Amino acid sequence: MNLTDHEYLIQIDAKLCGSVHKRKIAYSTIEFYNSLYINKKDILLAQIRACELLYNYTADIFDINVLKKEISDLKLMLDNVIIVKKITMLLQYSLLRRIP
């Protein structure tokens, strides 16, 4: 079953792979609407959506734990990207104000 939403810039598919005790998540891109510029925030949001969709259809407790950890790690990375972007914008603004 393929579920797609055309509102998003990038479509990513998440798959669980590996042995029972060493499960990892592999991502593959499905399609790009504008492949000239894709920033980290869009990629992280697409990965979170893919993991949440996979989480909804997972029954195994080990896979659920792997997905929960991956989603929390991705959200933490997204928060860091947003914070760095805000700090960069503030620094640029303060530097522009200093130029006579």
N, C-alpha and C positions, 0 to 999 in steps of 0.2 A: 504494500500500500504506500503510495507516495502522496504526501500532503504538502501542498505548496501554497504560499501566499504571495501574490505578486506585488504587494506593497513594499516589500523589503528590497534593499539594494543587492544583497547577496544571499544565496541559498546554500546552506551547508548541511550535509548529512552526517550524523554521528552513528558510529557502530562500535559495539563492544568486541574486543578481540583478546586473545591470549589464553593462558591456562586458567583454571578455576581460581587459583590463589594469586595470580599475577594478571589481573584483568586491567586492560588499558582501553582508552577511547581513541578511535581513529576517526579523523574528519576528512570528508571529501567535499569539494565544491560541486554544486549542481549547475548553477548558472549565474552569470553576471549580467546585470542590465546596463551598467556603465563601468566597464573594467579599466578605465583610464585612471581613476582615483578611488581607492578604497582605503579608508583609514582603519586604525586599530580598533576604534570604538565599534564600527560596523561589523568587523570580523568577530569581536568578542560577543556582541549582541546576537549574531547569527549562531555562534557556538552555544550560547546559553539556550537559545530557542531550540536548537537541535537536541541538546541534552535533556531539556524539559520534556520534549516530545517523546524521546526514547524512554525517559523515566515513567511516563504515563502508561507505557505498554510493557514494562518490565515486571516480572513476577518473582525472580530470584533475589533473595535477600543480599547475596554478595554483590550482585550487579546494582541493586538499589543503593548500597553503601558507596560503591565506586562512583555512581552518578551523583549522589549527594555531595561527595567530596569535590568532584569535578565542577559542579555548579557553584559551590561556595568559592572555590579557587578562581573560577572565571569571573564571578561577581567582584571578588577582591581586586583582581587585575583591572577590571573595568573601572572600579572606584579610583585606583591609582592613576589610570590614564586620564580620567576626568580631572583629578586633582592637579596633575602635572600640566594639563592644558590650561587650567585656570591660573596657575602660578605663572606660566609662560605669558599668558595674556596680560596679567598684572605687571609683570616685569617689562614687557614691551610698552605698555601704557606709561609706566613711570619713566622709562627711558625717553619716550617721545616728549613727555612734558618738560624734561630737562634741557632739551635742545632749544637754543635761543632762536 
